[in-house]
Amino acid sequence: MIEVLNPIIRGWANYHKGQASKKTFAQVDHLIWLKLWRWARRRHPNKPLRWVKNKYIIQTGNRNWVFGMRTKDKDGKPWAKYLTQASDTRIERHVKIKADANPSLPEWTEYFRNARNSKKPPPNTGTPAGNYGKDKMAPAQYAGERSNKTILPKSTTYCPNTRAVLMTWTTLS
């Protein structure tokens, strides 16, 4: 039973560890424990509760009443196998990447290297020269790094309201 439930609990907890979920993890642990306790009592209806407790419940560290079992390995050394608790999963917050950051541009290489190797937010190195943000295109010299296609201006158009110059781009094979 423990070998079946542990990967399910661990996978579920790892999936949800990015949210504020510590209280939810504790509630889930409690509900799982209640269901397993009911299962153990139902499995042995003619045995006293103390016998069921001694068979299925162990103490690990500071925790009493942990669903598990104590056994010995082939060499005769004792070891314990117990149910994984979702609340033991460490909560890891998602770190946002800057909107201006572009992995294809060489100015941002250090930023992404730090972001991959660090659990904390990457250092604020400021915007690189050129300020290639959401509303601006990267220079044509970086186009080859993103793909094998060439980006060229197709035509010049004007905004009907402000008469500002708008540039439309096309991709050539």
VMD Tcl script that draws the C-alpha trace (Angstrom):
set ca {
  {0.00 0.00 0.00}
  {2.79 2.42 0.91}
  {4.69 1.68 -2.30}
  {1.56 2.49 -4.33}
  {0.60 5.69 -2.50}
  {4.03 7.32 -2.07}
  {4.66 8.15 -5.76}
  {1.10 9.45 -6.14}
  {1.38 11.73 -3.11}
  {4.87 12.89 -4.08}
  {3.81 13.62 -7.67}
  {0.68 15.50 -6.63}
  {2.63 17.58 -4.11}
  {5.39 18.37 -6.61}
  {2.79 19.48 -9.15}
  {1.17 21.87 -6.66}
  {4.28 23.10 -4.83}
  {4.39 26.32 -6.86}
  {1.21 27.66 -5.30}
  {0.55 28.77 -1.74}
  {-0.39 25.26 -0.69}
  {1.14 24.40 2.70}
  {-2.24 24.47 4.47}
  {-3.79 22.39 1.69}
  {-0.95 19.87 1.94}
  {-1.61 19.50 5.67}
  {-5.33 18.95 5.03}
  {-4.61 16.36 2.35}
  {-2.21 14.55 4.69}
  {-4.89 14.47 7.38}
  {-7.55 13.13 4.99}
  {-5.23 10.43 3.65}
  {-4.34 9.40 7.20}
  {-8.04 9.18 8.18}
  {-8.85 7.04 5.13}
  {-5.92 4.71 5.82}
  {-6.85 4.39 9.48}
  {-10.41 3.46 8.50}
  {-9.02 0.97 5.97}
  {-6.78 -0.63 8.62}
  {-9.63 -0.92 11.14}
  {-11.96 -2.36 8.49}
  {-9.31 -4.84 7.37}
  {-9.05 -6.27 10.90}
  {-12.56 -5.99 12.39}
  {-11.99 -8.58 15.14}
  {-8.74 -7.11 16.44}
  {-8.50 -4.40 19.12}
  {-7.52 -0.87 18.07}
  {-4.22 -1.10 19.94}
  {-3.25 -4.15 17.85}
  {-4.15 -2.29 14.62}
  {-2.12 0.71 15.80}
  {0.90 -1.45 16.61}
  {0.70 -3.13 13.20}
  {0.27 -0.06 10.94}
  {1.40 3.01 12.89}
  {5.04 3.86 13.66}
  {6.96 6.77 15.13}
  {9.48 8.58 12.93}
  {11.45 11.47 14.37}
  {9.11 13.81 16.21}
  {6.02 12.36 14.56}
  {3.86 9.81 16.27}
  {1.06 8.02 14.46}
  {2.72 7.78 11.05}
  {1.28 5.16 8.73}
  {4.14 2.76 8.01}
  {5.92 -0.44 8.93}
  {9.18 -1.54 10.48}
  {11.03 -4.48 8.98}
  {14.51 -5.88 8.50}
  {16.57 -6.14 5.34}
  {18.49 -9.22 4.17}
  {21.39 -8.45 6.53}
  {19.05 -8.21 9.51}
  {19.35 -4.44 9.87}
  {16.06 -2.76 10.90}
  {14.56 -0.08 8.68}
  {11.22 1.68 8.38}
  {9.02 2.33 5.39}
  {6.41 5.00 5.92}
  {3.89 7.05 4.00}
  {5.21 10.22 2.36}
  {3.51 13.36 3.57}
  {2.63 16.12 1.12}
  {3.36 18.74 3.77}
  {7.04 17.69 3.72}
  {7.30 19.05 0.17}
  {9.16 22.34 0.05}
  {7.17 25.19 -1.51}
  {9.08 26.80 -4.41}
  {7.83 30.10 -5.74}
  {7.84 30.74 -9.47}
  {10.35 33.40 -10.50}
  {9.20 35.57 -13.37}
  {11.56 36.41 -16.20}
  {11.83 40.05 -17.24}
  {9.57 41.00 -20.14}
  {12.52 42.58 -22.01}
  {14.71 39.49 -21.67}
  {15.39 37.69 -24.94}
  {17.42 34.45 -24.88}
  {18.45 34.98 -28.50}
  {20.27 38.23 -27.78}
  {23.87 38.03 -26.51}
  {23.30 40.89 -24.01}
  {20.98 38.61 -21.99}
  {23.26 35.54 -21.87}
  {24.47 36.27 -18.33}
  {20.93 37.00 -17.14}
  {19.60 33.61 -18.31}
  {22.68 31.76 -17.03}
  {22.02 33.22 -13.56}
  {18.29 32.49 -13.82}
  {18.88 28.80 -14.59}
  {21.48 28.25 -11.86}
  {19.71 30.15 -9.09}
  {16.57 29.47 -7.04}
  {16.26 33.16 -6.18}
  {15.32 35.84 -8.73}
  {18.09 36.71 -11.19}
  {19.99 39.94 -10.51}
  {18.57 43.14 -11.94}
  {21.22 43.95 -14.51}
  {19.12 46.60 -16.18}
  {18.09 46.74 -19.79}
  {20.92 46.22 -22.27}
  {21.86 48.88 -24.76}
  {19.24 49.13 -27.46}
  {16.24 48.49 -25.16}
  {14.61 45.74 -27.23}
  {11.27 45.55 -25.43}
  {7.81 44.31 -26.31}
  {7.18 47.13 -28.77}
  {10.60 47.15 -30.50}
  {12.21 44.70 -32.89}
  {15.70 43.31 -32.42}
  {18.26 44.41 -35.01}
  {18.55 42.34 -38.15}
  {22.04 41.08 -37.18}
  {20.41 38.88 -34.50}
  {17.82 37.42 -36.84}
  {20.15 34.61 -37.91}
  {20.52 33.43 -34.31}
  {16.79 32.85 -33.96}
  {16.21 31.11 -37.26}
  {17.75 30.46 -40.63}
  {15.32 32.87 -42.30}
  {16.03 36.52 -43.14}
  {13.77 39.28 -41.89}
  {13.35 42.18 -44.31}
  {10.94 45.14 -44.40}
  {8.06 44.47 -46.78}
  {6.50 47.89 -47.09}
  {5.93 51.14 -45.26}
  {2.43 51.93 -44.07}
  {1.03 54.89 -42.17}
  {-1.32 54.98 -39.17}
  {-4.67 56.42 -40.31}
  {-5.15 58.38 -37.05}
  {-1.69 59.76 -36.26}
  {-0.01 59.40 -39.67}
  {2.94 57.77 -37.86}
  {5.10 55.40 -39.89}
  {4.30 51.73 -39.28}
  {6.64 49.02 -40.48}
  {5.35 45.59 -41.46}
  {7.81 42.71 -41.66}
  {7.85 39.61 -43.74}
  {9.84 36.40 -43.46}
  {11.55 35.09 -46.56}
  {12.61 31.47 -46.97}
}
mol new
graphics top color blue
foreach p $ca { graphics top sphere $p radius 0.5 }
foreach p [lrange $ca 0 end-1] q [lrange $ca 1 end] { graphics top cylinder $p $q radius 0.2 }
display resetview
